[in-house]
């Protein structure tokens, strides 16, 4: 029987947000931002272990009190230069079985609910490929030209916005990331293998 694990890449430095603190440590409701994702994942009874992948030089994570999560939360100081690199390194360090399911979740997405998790696991646990939480695109999308003027309005029918967790078997995901390193999410790496991950309806957050 395959087990379920969560992996949270948290090796970024938050440069795009203009803060000295990495974004995963910015405060939200009295806790660092990453706490809220870890709290939800650790509370899920289907998930055996939650791995958080940190930069090798991270000195902040263990300055917070994570004791409430016990041994279910494991820190791995093997983060890479990119998200894909961090996930790939985390998969290697976690030593999971190839058929184990891995739910990769963004550290900076605090609004994940138990209902979202349960739905994702229920819909994908017997799936041949895996998939992701996502929502249909609701906003009107504009394509810009090189002078930031509207070139055209894009048809949004059939377009979905990817969310996390993204859930795939460990062996498949490791293979996918090994072949496609310059991707912005796990689904894109799996797609590059010619596979079609499933979209599991979520809610906007």
N, CA, C and O of each residue as an XYZ file, in Angstrom:
820
protein
N       0.837     -1.199      0.000
C       0.000      0.000      0.000
C       0.877      1.256      0.000
O       1.820      1.355      0.785
N       0.575      2.189     -0.856
C       1.343      3.431     -0.953
C       0.984      4.379      0.186
O      -0.168      4.452      0.613
N       1.987      5.097      0.667
C       1.767      6.103      1.696
C       1.702      7.490      1.059
O       2.071      7.683     -0.100
N       1.222      8.444      1.851
C       1.118      9.833      1.408
C       2.073     10.692      2.233
O       2.136     10.579      3.457
N       2.805     11.543      1.542
C       3.746     12.446      2.186
C       3.557     13.846      1.613
O       3.115     14.005      0.475
N       3.890     14.845      2.399
C       3.870     16.226      1.906
C       5.296     16.751      1.860
O       6.133     16.405      2.694
N       5.550     17.590      0.871
C       6.866     18.213      0.723
C       6.652     19.697      0.459
O       5.959     20.080     -0.483
N       7.256     20.524      1.303
C       7.073     21.975      1.218
C       8.412     22.633      0.900
O       9.251     22.762      1.792
N       8.636     23.055     -0.350
C       9.879     23.762     -0.668
C       9.878     25.151     -0.038
O       8.982     25.955     -0.297
N      10.878     25.430      0.785
C      10.926     26.708      1.513
C      12.354     27.228      1.570
O      12.824     27.684      2.613
N      13.035     27.151      0.433
C      14.431     27.578      0.382
C      14.605     28.938     -0.273
O      15.732     29.396     -0.462
N      13.490     29.595     -0.624
C      13.570     30.880     -1.310
C      13.937     32.015     -0.375
O      13.848     31.894      0.846
N      14.351     33.121     -0.978
C      14.774     34.285     -0.201
C      13.830     35.469     -0.335
O      14.106     36.532      0.220
N      12.723     35.315     -1.055
C      11.703     36.351     -1.098
C      12.108     37.624     -1.791
O      11.579     38.691     -1.479
N      13.047     37.541     -2.740
C      13.557     38.755     -3.379
C      12.473     39.517     -4.121
O      12.504     40.747     -4.170
N      11.510     38.799     -4.702
C      10.482     39.466     -5.494
C       9.555     40.322     -4.650
O       8.909     41.231     -5.170
N       9.479     40.043     -3.347
C       8.573     40.787     -2.481
C       9.254     41.990     -1.834
O       8.584     42.789     -1.180
N      10.563     42.138     -2.001
C      11.264     43.305     -1.486
C      11.424     43.326      0.018
O      11.556     44.397      0.610
N      11.416     42.149      0.656
C      11.571     42.084      2.108
C      12.923     41.474      2.448
O      13.459     40.667      1.689
N      13.471     41.868      3.599
C      14.695     41.233      4.067
C      14.408     39.814      4.534
O      15.216     38.911      4.317
N      13.262     39.616      5.175
C      12.867     38.275      5.585
C      12.378     37.492      4.373
O      11.623     38.034      3.565
N      12.789     36.229      4.221
C      12.172     35.398      3.191
C      10.665     35.345      3.410
O      10.200     35.357      4.550
N       9.905     35.286      2.329
C       8.455     35.426      2.448
C       7.823     34.359      3.328
O       6.788     34.607      3.946
N       8.430     33.161      3.397
C       7.838     32.107      4.223
C       7.884     32.433      5.714
O       7.201     31.791      6.512
N       8.692     33.435      6.091
C       8.799     33.819      7.497
C       8.100     35.137      7.817
O       8.137     35.587      8.962
N       7.473     35.753      6.846
C       6.720     36.973      7.131
C       5.565     36.653      8.076
O       4.962     35.586      7.958
N       5.241     37.544      9.007
C       4.213     37.232     10.007
C       2.800     37.277      9.445
O       2.467     38.142      8.634
N       1.980     36.337      9.884
C       0.556     36.299      9.555
C      -0.183     35.700     10.740
O       0.043     34.545     11.100
N      -1.065     36.485     11.345
C      -1.868     36.028     12.490
C      -0.989     35.477     13.611
O      -1.305     34.456     14.222
N       0.116     36.168     13.867
C       0.957     35.800     14.997
C       1.908     34.651     14.756
O       2.578     34.201     15.685
N       1.982     34.167     13.531
C       2.864     33.062     13.192
C       3.568     33.374     11.873
O       3.080     34.195     11.096
N       4.713     32.727     11.606
C       5.318     32.891     10.283
C       4.396     32.302      9.223
O       3.656     31.356      9.495
N       4.438     32.853      8.031
C       3.527     32.444      6.965
C       3.532     30.937      6.745
O       2.476     30.338      6.542
N       4.704     30.322      6.782
C       4.810     28.896      6.515
C       4.073     28.050      7.549
O       3.667     26.926      7.254
N       3.900     28.580      8.759
C       3.224     27.821      9.816
C       1.851     27.349      9.376
O       1.467     26.214      9.660
N       1.113     28.191      8.695
C      -0.279     27.883      8.378
C      -0.386     26.709      7.408
O      -1.275     25.869      7.549
N       0.507     26.644      6.431
C       0.525     25.494      5.526
C       0.940     24.230      6.271
O       0.327     23.176      6.103
N       1.981     24.336      7.093
C       2.447     23.167      7.838
C       1.399     22.678      8.822
O       1.255     21.473      9.023
N       0.673     23.587      9.430
C      -0.366     23.222     10.386
C      -1.457     22.388      9.718
O      -1.908     21.385     10.272
N      -1.874     22.806      8.532
C      -2.913     22.072      7.811
C      -2.402     20.715      7.356
O      -3.093     19.708      7.511
N      -1.208     20.678      6.801
C      -0.660     19.416      6.303
C      -0.417     18.422      7.435
O      -0.722     17.237      7.296
N       0.124     18.892      8.545
C       0.403     17.992      9.666
C      -0.870     17.462     10.315
O      -0.858     16.392     10.922
N      -1.965     18.203     10.191
C      -3.238     17.771     10.780
C      -3.976     16.766      9.905
O      -4.968     16.185     10.346
N      -3.518     16.549      8.687
C      -4.194     15.628      7.773
C      -3.860     14.189      8.158
O      -2.686     13.818      8.150
N      -4.853     13.367      8.494
C      -4.568     12.003      8.946
C      -3.997     11.100      7.860
O      -3.354     10.098      8.175
N      -4.214     11.426      6.602
C      -3.694     10.592      5.512
C      -2.199     10.781      5.286
O      -1.545      9.902      4.726
N      -1.652     11.910      5.711
C      -0.249     12.236      5.446
C       0.634     11.706      6.570
O       0.429     12.026      7.740
N       1.623     10.886      6.195
C       2.487     10.253      7.190
C       3.545     11.210      7.724
O       3.786     11.261      8.930
N       4.175     11.965      6.836
C       5.252     12.878      7.216
C       5.183     14.120      6.345
O       4.850     14.042      5.162
N       5.498     15.258      6.931
C       5.589     16.515      6.189
C       7.055     16.935      6.174
O       7.634     17.229      7.220
N       7.646     16.960      4.990
C       9.034     17.382      4.829
C       9.071     18.844      4.401
O       8.407     19.223      3.436
N       9.835     19.660      5.104
C      10.029     21.048      4.692
C      11.474     21.182      4.220
O      12.413     20.889      4.959
N      11.633     21.628      2.975
C      12.954     21.702      2.350
C      13.491     23.120      2.495
O      12.933     24.066      1.938
N      14.577     23.259      3.247
C      15.141     24.559      3.593
C      16.475     24.776      2.899
O      17.142     23.822      2.499
N      16.857     26.035      2.759
C      18.180     26.355      2.228
C      19.245     25.828      3.188
O      19.046     25.867      4.403
N      20.366     25.339      2.670
C      21.413     24.814      3.557
C      21.857     25.809      4.627
O      22.252     25.399      5.718
N      21.800     27.104      4.336
C      22.232     28.108      5.303
C      21.111     28.745      6.098
O      21.324     29.772      6.742
N      19.917     28.160      6.071
C      18.771     28.736      6.787
C      19.028     28.706      8.294
O      19.270     27.647      8.872
N      18.971     29.879      8.916
C      19.160     29.970     10.368
C      17.886     30.408     11.078
O      17.893     30.622     12.290
N      16.795     30.543     10.334
C      15.562     31.087     10.893
C      14.568     30.019     11.323
O      13.868     30.187     12.321
N      14.500     28.928     10.580
C      13.428     27.953     10.792
C      13.385     27.457     12.231
O      12.319     27.439     12.847
N      14.511     27.063     12.764
C      14.520     26.490     14.110
C      14.515     27.549     15.205
O      14.663     27.232     16.385
N      14.346     28.808     14.809
C      14.094     29.849     15.798
C      12.639     29.918     16.217
O      12.287     30.644     17.147
N      11.791     29.160     15.531
C      10.365     29.100     15.856
C      10.062     27.784     16.565
O      10.830     26.826     16.475
N       8.953     27.752     17.260
C       8.557     26.555     18.005
C       7.659     25.680     17.133
O       6.511     26.029     16.857
N       8.192     24.552     16.710
C       7.433     23.603     15.884
C       7.052     22.355     16.673
O       6.597     21.371     16.090
N       7.229     22.384     17.977
C       7.071     21.172     18.784
C       5.668     20.583     18.708
O       5.492     19.380     18.902
N       4.671     21.413     18.429
C       3.291     20.907     18.375
C       3.114     19.857     17.280
O       2.187     19.049     17.343
N       3.990     19.861     16.284
C       3.855     18.922     15.176
C       4.591     17.612     15.416
O       4.434     16.660     14.651
N       5.390     17.558     16.471
C       6.087     16.324     16.811
C       6.975     15.828     15.684
O       7.531     16.612     14.915
N       7.098     14.492     15.600
C       7.964     13.885     14.594
C       7.352     13.891     13.202
O       8.016     13.521     12.233
N       6.099     14.304     13.089
C       5.464     14.322     11.764
C       6.106     15.366     10.857
O       6.063     15.227      9.634
N       6.696     16.405     11.432
C       7.371     17.445     10.661
C       8.869     17.179     10.656
O       9.493     17.074     11.712
N       9.441     17.070      9.461
C      10.868     16.812      9.308
C      11.488     17.902      8.437
O      10.970     18.210      7.363
N      12.581     18.478      8.890
C      13.262     19.525      8.121
C      14.440     18.927      7.367
O      15.202     18.123      7.904
N      14.573     19.340      6.103
C      15.648     18.873      5.232
C      16.410     20.098      4.719
O      15.838     20.930      4.015
N      17.676     20.211      5.061
C      18.476     21.374      4.652
C      19.192     21.071      3.335
O      20.416     20.949      3.287
N      18.411     20.955      2.288
C      18.968     20.562      0.990
C      18.346     21.360     -0.150
O      18.345     20.902     -1.293
N      17.821     22.540      0.144
C      17.166     23.338     -0.880
C      18.096     23.705     -2.023
O      19.298     23.887     -1.832
N      17.521     23.810     -3.218
C      18.294     24.175     -4.396
C      18.116     25.635     -4.758
O      17.499     26.399     -4.016
N      18.661     26.020     -5.908
C      18.571     27.406     -6.357
C      17.204     27.735     -6.933
O      16.834     28.906     -7.017
N      16.452     26.721     -7.328
C      15.117     26.905     -7.880
C      14.132     26.040     -7.122
O      14.521     25.148     -6.368
N      12.849     26.312     -7.330
C      11.808     25.476     -6.723
C      11.976     24.023     -7.163
O      11.938     23.106     -6.343
N      12.163     23.828     -8.474
C      12.311     22.467     -8.991
C      13.516     21.775     -8.365
O      13.460     20.588     -8.044
N      14.610     22.524     -8.193
C      15.783     21.952     -7.562
C      15.535     21.565     -6.119
O      16.010     20.525     -5.663
N      14.798     22.390     -5.399
C      14.475     22.085     -4.002
C      13.601     20.844     -3.895
O      13.826     19.996     -3.031
N      12.607     20.735     -4.768
C      11.729     19.567     -4.733
C      12.514     18.309     -5.089
O      12.366     17.280     -4.431
N      13.344     18.386     -6.124
C      14.146     17.227     -6.522
C      15.086     16.801     -5.396
O      15.205     15.611     -5.104
N      15.748     17.762     -4.767
C      16.650     17.444     -3.655
C      15.887     16.867     -2.474
O      16.361     15.946     -1.809
N      14.699     17.413     -2.215
C      13.881     16.910     -1.122
C      13.426     15.483     -1.350
O      13.402     14.681     -0.417
N      13.068     15.160     -2.577
C      12.675     13.784     -2.904
C      13.831     12.828     -2.658
O      13.641     11.739     -2.116
N      15.019     13.235     -3.053
C      16.193     12.385     -2.860
C      16.493     12.191     -1.376
O      16.761     11.074     -0.933
N      16.448     13.277     -0.615
C      16.787     13.208      0.810
C      15.741     12.463      1.628
O      16.070     11.854      2.646
N      14.491     12.506      1.195
C      13.415     11.868      1.967
C      13.399     10.357      1.804
O      12.798      9.657      2.620
N      14.044      9.845      0.772
C      14.179      8.400      0.546
C      12.830      7.688      0.508
O      12.663      6.626      1.107
N      11.884      8.270     -0.188
C      10.566      7.656     -0.314
C      10.601      6.521     -1.328
O      11.491      6.449     -2.175
N       9.610      5.635     -1.223
C       9.450      4.581     -2.219
C       8.889      5.189     -3.505
O       8.146      6.169     -3.444
N       9.232      4.626     -4.667
C       8.759      5.198     -5.933
C       7.251      5.331     -6.038
O       6.757      6.259     -6.679
N       6.502      4.409     -5.414
C       5.044      4.446     -5.521
C       4.376      5.313     -4.463
O       3.158      5.488     -4.495
N       5.144      5.858     -3.529
C       4.554      6.740     -2.522
C       4.055      8.024     -3.179
O       4.669      8.548     -4.108
N       2.934      8.513     -2.677
C       2.384      9.775     -3.170
C       3.041     10.945     -2.446
O       3.232     10.904     -1.231
N       3.384     11.986     -3.197
C       3.961     13.207     -2.626
C       3.068     14.382     -2.984
O       2.750     14.593     -4.154
N       2.664     15.145     -1.979
C       1.882     16.360     -2.179
C       2.812     17.553     -1.981
O       3.207     17.853     -0.854
N       3.160     18.230     -3.068
C       4.062     19.380     -3.002
C       3.222     20.638     -2.828
O       2.349     20.936     -3.643
N       3.500     21.369     -1.752
C       2.693     22.555     -1.435
C       3.580     23.768     -1.218
O       4.645     23.665     -0.610
N       3.140     24.917     -1.717
C       3.889     26.165     -1.552
C       3.865     26.632     -0.102
O       2.814     26.650      0.539
N       5.033     27.010      0.406
C       5.126     27.518      1.777
C       4.312     28.784      1.970
O       3.831     29.049      3.071
N       4.151     29.571      0.907
C       3.479     30.871      1.004
C       2.010     30.808      0.613
O       1.423     31.824      0.241
N       1.413     29.632      0.694
C      -0.041     29.492      0.473
C      -0.692     29.061      1.787
O      -0.798     27.864      2.056
N      -1.126     30.016      2.606
C      -1.626     29.690      3.942
C      -3.086     29.267      3.995
O      -3.568     28.869      5.056
N      -3.805     29.343      2.874
C      -5.262     29.149      2.906
C      -5.703     27.728      2.588
O      -6.896     27.486      2.406
N      -4.784     26.794      2.518
C      -5.146     25.399      2.278
C      -6.036     24.888      3.406
O      -5.775     25.154      4.579
N      -7.091     24.150      3.045
C      -8.016     23.610      4.043
C      -7.979     22.088      4.044
O      -7.506     21.464      3.094
N      -8.482     21.501      5.120
C      -8.591     20.047      5.180
C      -9.525     19.519      4.098
O      -9.313     18.429      3.566
N     -10.558     20.291      3.772
C     -11.485     19.869      2.714
C     -10.773     19.784      1.370
O     -10.991     18.839      0.613
N      -9.914     20.777      1.063
C      -9.131     20.735     -0.176
C      -8.229     19.508     -0.200
O      -8.163     18.799     -1.204
N      -7.542     19.261      0.900
C      -6.630     18.125      0.975
C      -7.369     16.808      0.778
O      -6.944     15.956     -0.002
N      -8.475     16.652      1.491
C      -9.234     15.409      1.407
C      -9.749     15.170     -0.005
O      -9.724     14.040     -0.493
N     -10.214     16.224     -0.662
C     -10.725     16.094     -2.026
C      -9.615     15.703     -2.982
O      -9.801     14.831     -3.830
N      -8.459     16.344     -2.852
C      -7.329     16.040     -3.723
C      -6.914     14.577     -3.584
O      -6.744     13.876     -4.582
N      -6.754     14.126     -2.357
C      -6.323     12.749     -2.117
C      -7.373     11.759     -2.607
O      -7.027     10.754     -3.228
N      -8.639     12.025     -2.339
C      -9.709     11.119     -2.749
C      -9.767     10.971     -4.267
O      -9.927      9.863     -4.778
N      -9.636     12.083     -4.985
C      -9.774     12.040     -6.443
C      -8.544     11.487     -7.151
O      -8.639     11.035     -8.292
N      -7.379     11.518     -6.483
C      -6.147     11.135     -7.169
C      -5.513      9.849     -6.668
O      -4.602      9.335     -7.316
N      -5.952      9.316     -5.556
C      -5.236      8.186     -4.959
C      -5.190      6.967     -5.875
O      -4.272      6.155     -5.766
N      -6.158      6.824     -6.773
C      -6.159      5.706     -7.723
C      -5.867      6.156     -9.149
O      -6.046      5.388    -10.093
N      -5.418      7.396     -9.307
C      -5.153      7.930    -10.640
C      -3.805      7.426    -11.153
O      -2.867      7.238    -10.379
N      -3.722      7.213    -12.444
C      -2.491      6.690    -13.037
C      -1.382      7.730    -13.108
O      -0.207      7.371    -13.182
N      -1.733      9.007    -13.087
C      -0.742     10.069    -13.264
C      -0.590     10.929    -12.016
O       0.529     11.167    -11.563
N      -1.700     11.395    -11.458
C      -1.686     12.390    -10.391
C      -2.299     13.676    -10.898
O      -2.866     13.708    -11.990
N      -2.192     14.733    -10.120
C      -2.808     15.984    -10.547
C      -2.600     17.094     -9.543
O      -1.750     17.009     -8.656
N      -3.399     18.144     -9.702
C      -3.198     19.359     -8.911
C      -4.536     19.982     -8.536
O      -5.541     19.773     -9.216
N      -4.540     20.744     -7.456
C      -5.659     21.638     -7.192
C      -5.584     22.807     -8.170
O      -4.498     23.302     -8.469
N      -6.735     23.243     -8.664
C      -6.762     24.341     -9.632
C      -8.155     24.943     -9.673
O      -9.121     24.337     -9.211
N      -8.246     26.144    -10.234
C      -9.540     26.813    -10.409
C      -9.629     27.355    -11.831
O      -8.625     27.797    -12.388
N     -10.825     27.326    -12.424
C     -10.983     27.937    -13.750
C     -10.671     29.428    -13.688
O     -10.998     30.100    -12.711
N     -10.041     29.932    -14.730
C      -9.724     31.361    -14.800
C     -11.010     32.163    -14.925
O     -11.814     31.917    -15.824
N     -11.205     33.126    -14.023
C     -12.424     33.937    -14.021
C     -12.197     35.330    -14.595
O     -13.127     35.941    -15.123
N     -10.978     35.833    -14.499
C     -10.685     37.190    -14.970
C     -10.471     37.214    -16.482
O     -10.087     36.213    -17.086
N     -10.727     38.370    -17.075
C     -10.424     38.565    -18.487
C      -8.915     38.701    -18.660
O      -8.266     39.447    -17.927
N      -8.362     37.983    -19.624
C      -6.921     37.954    -19.836
C      -6.540     38.743    -21.080
O      -7.136     38.562    -22.142
N      -5.559     39.608    -20.950
C      -5.082     40.438    -22.055
C      -3.656     40.040    -22.432
O      -2.797     39.879    -21.565
N      -3.415     39.884    -23.729
C      -2.063     39.658    -24.236
C      -1.449     41.010    -24.586
O      -2.052     41.793    -25.321
N      -0.240     41.294    -24.059
C       0.407     42.587    -24.281
C       1.415     42.504    -25.418
O       1.995     41.451    -25.684
N       1.611     43.642    -26.083
C       2.698     43.722    -27.055
C       3.954     44.216    -26.346
O       3.959     44.360    -25.123
N       5.018     44.476    -27.103
C       6.277     44.849    -26.465
C       6.289     46.271    -25.925
O       7.281     46.699    -25.334
N       5.192     47.013    -26.120
C       5.083     48.362    -25.567
C       3.990     48.442    -24.492
O       3.505     49.523    -24.155
N       3.628     47.302    -23.979
C       2.625     47.180    -22.927
C       1.272     47.756    -23.330
O       0.561     48.354    -22.523
N       0.943     47.557    -24.596
C      -0.403     47.841    -25.076
C      -1.085     46.517    -25.376
O      -0.435     45.516    -25.675
N      -2.407     46.533    -25.290
C      -3.143     45.288    -25.480
C      -3.046     44.847    -26.933
O      -3.448     45.568    -27.847
N      -2.510     43.658    -27.125
C      -2.444     43.082    -28.465
C      -3.743     42.364    -28.807
O      -4.230     42.426    -29.936
N      -4.291     41.684    -27.808
C      -5.572     40.999    -28.013
C      -6.090     40.510    -26.667
O      -5.362     40.469    -25.675
N      -7.358     40.145    -26.661
C      -7.971     39.520    -25.491
C      -7.954     38.012    -25.701
O      -8.384     37.514    -26.741
N      -7.452     37.291    -24.702
C      -7.336     35.841    -24.816
C      -8.657     35.160    -24.452
O      -9.369     35.602    -23.550
N      -8.963     34.107    -25.148
C     -10.123     33.285    -24.815
C      -9.812     32.513    -23.534
O      -8.826     31.777    -23.483
N     -10.632     32.669    -22.510
C     -10.334     32.031    -21.226
C     -11.022     30.685    -21.053
O     -10.758     29.987    -20.074
N     -11.888     30.305    -21.969
C     -12.558     29.005    -21.867
C     -11.513     27.889    -21.850
O     -10.639     27.829    -22.715
N     -11.614     27.027    -20.873
C     -10.682     25.915    -20.756
C      -9.396     26.238    -20.031
O      -8.570     25.349    -19.825
N      -9.201     27.500    -19.633
C      -7.992     27.876    -18.899
C      -8.214     27.738    -17.392
O      -9.246     28.145    -16.859
N      -7.230     27.161    -16.728
C      -7.285     26.977    -15.280
C      -6.042     27.587    -14.649
O      -4.973     27.627    -15.257
N      -6.202     28.061    -13.418
C      -5.078     28.588    -12.644
C      -4.581     27.506    -11.692
O      -5.336     26.998    -10.863
N      -3.316     27.163    -11.821
C      -2.745     26.108    -10.986
C      -2.589     26.569     -9.548
O      -2.212     27.711     -9.287
N      -2.884     25.666     -8.613
C      -2.647     25.893     -7.197
C      -1.786     24.748     -6.663
O      -1.264     23.939     -7.430
N      -1.649     24.694     -5.370
C      -0.995     23.562     -4.721
C      -1.863     23.127     -3.543
O      -2.663     23.916     -3.039
N      -1.712     21.869     -3.097
C      -0.699     20.894     -3.453
C      -0.834     20.345     -4.882
O      -1.901     20.361     -5.497
N       0.314     19.861     -5.366
C       0.367     19.106     -6.608
C       0.834     17.705     -6.229
O       1.874     17.544     -5.591
N       0.065     16.697     -6.621
C       0.215     15.349     -6.063
C       0.614     14.345     -7.138
O      -0.127     14.098     -8.089
N       1.803     13.774     -6.961
C       2.320     12.776     -7.896
C       3.084     11.709     -7.122
O       3.487     11.926     -5.979
N       3.277     10.558     -7.755
C       4.087      9.521     -7.122
C       5.555      9.946     -7.140
O       6.021     10.589     -8.080
N       6.266      9.573     -6.085
C       7.635     10.058     -5.891
C       8.552      9.685     -7.049
O       9.350     10.508     -7.498
N       8.443      8.452     -7.533
C       9.305      8.018     -8.624
C       9.054      8.784     -9.904
O       9.992      9.207    -10.580
N       7.784      8.964    -10.235
C       7.422      9.709    -11.439
C       7.884     11.153    -11.338
O       8.420     11.706    -12.298
N       7.679     11.764    -10.182
C       8.043     13.168    -10.015
C       9.555     13.358    -10.087
O      10.032     14.322    -10.686
N      10.305     12.453     -9.484
C      11.762     12.545     -9.553
C      12.239     12.436    -11.000
O      13.119     13.182    -11.428
N      11.655     11.504    -11.746
C      12.006     11.358    -13.159
C      11.668     12.623    -13.940
O      12.468     13.099    -14.745
N      10.478     13.161    -13.696
C      10.027     14.345    -14.427
C      10.929     15.541    -14.153
O      11.306     16.259    -15.078
N      11.274     15.758    -12.896
C      12.120     16.901    -12.545
C      13.549     16.719    -13.044
O      14.238     17.698    -13.329
N      13.991     15.482    -13.148
C      15.318     15.225    -13.687
C      15.426     15.552    -15.162
O      16.499     15.894    -15.660
N      14.296     15.442    -15.859
C      14.278     15.698    -17.302
C      13.926     17.136    -17.653
O      14.265     17.608    -18.738
N      13.249     17.840    -16.747
C      12.766     19.200    -17.048
C      13.016     20.090    -15.842
O      12.139     20.257    -14.995
N      14.200     20.656    -15.766
C      14.594     21.410    -14.571
C      14.060     22.842    -14.562
O      13.866     23.413    -13.488
N      13.822     23.428    -15.722
C      13.399     24.834    -15.785
C      11.883     24.944    -15.880
O      11.346     25.455    -16.863
N      11.205     24.460    -14.853
C       9.744     24.513    -14.807
C       9.326     25.267    -13.555
O      10.071     25.333    -12.577
N       8.133     25.832    -13.597
C       7.659     26.616    -12.458
C       6.739     25.827    -11.537
O       6.424     26.283    -10.439
N       6.307     24.651    -11.972
C       5.579     23.778    -11.052
C       5.789     22.323    -11.451
O       6.315     22.025    -12.524
N       5.365     21.423    -10.561
C       5.597     20.001    -10.773
C       4.786     19.471    -11.947
O       5.256     18.611    -12.692
N       3.571     19.980    -12.113
C       2.718     19.515    -13.203
C       3.374     19.741    -14.556
O       3.267     18.893    -15.443
N       4.051     20.870    -14.728
C       4.712     21.159    -15.999
C       5.793     20.126    -16.297
O       5.971     19.727    -17.448
N       6.511     19.694    -15.271
C       7.535     18.669    -15.468
C       6.906     17.347    -15.887
O       7.423     16.657    -16.766
N       5.796     16.996    -15.259
C       5.100     15.753    -15.612
C       4.512     15.847    -17.018
O       4.545     14.876    -17.774
N       3.979     17.009    -17.365
C       3.457     17.216    -18.720
C       4.544     16.993    -19.765
O       4.274     16.469    -20.846
N       5.773     17.391    -19.443
C       6.885     17.259    -20.390
C       7.204     15.801    -20.692
O       7.883     15.510    -21.677
N       6.724     14.883    -19.862
C       6.876     13.454    -20.131
C       5.789     12.941    -21.067
O       5.778     11.762    -21.421
N       4.878     13.818    -21.469
C       3.775     13.415    -22.330
C       2.550     12.947    -21.569
O       1.634     12.374    -22.159
N       2.520     13.186    -20.259
C       1.398     12.771    -19.416
C       0.460     13.945    -19.178
O       0.821     15.102    -19.392
N      -0.750     13.626    -18.732
C      -1.777     14.658    -18.559
C      -2.322     14.619    -17.130
O      -3.263     13.877    -16.849
N      -1.737     15.413    -16.225
C      -2.224     15.461    -14.848
C      -3.682     15.914    -14.783
O      -4.161     16.662    -15.637
N      -4.366     15.443    -13.753
C      -5.781     15.783    -13.566
C      -5.922     17.109    -12.829
O      -5.133     17.422    -11.938
N      -6.934     17.884    -13.209
C      -7.279     19.122    -12.516
C      -8.376     18.824    -11.497
O      -9.453     18.351    -11.857
N      -8.099     19.101    -10.236
C      -9.066     18.888     -9.160
C      -9.581     20.257     -8.727
O      -8.808     21.107     -8.286
N     -10.877     20.462     -8.852
C     -11.475     21.774     -8.605
C     -11.268     22.226     -7.170
O     -11.605     21.515     -6.223
N     -10.707     23.419     -7.026
C     -10.488     24.040     -5.727
C     -11.325     25.304     -5.656
O     -12.300     25.454     -6.393
N     -10.947     26.207     -4.774
C     -11.588     27.513     -4.684
C     -10.512     28.574     -4.731
O      -9.365     28.306     -4.374
N     -10.856     29.769     -5.162
C      -9.885     30.856     -5.230
C      -9.448     31.250     -3.830
O     -10.261     31.299     -2.907
N      -8.158     31.532     -3.677
C      -7.638     31.927     -2.360
C      -6.472     32.872     -2.542
O      -5.886     33.327     -1.559
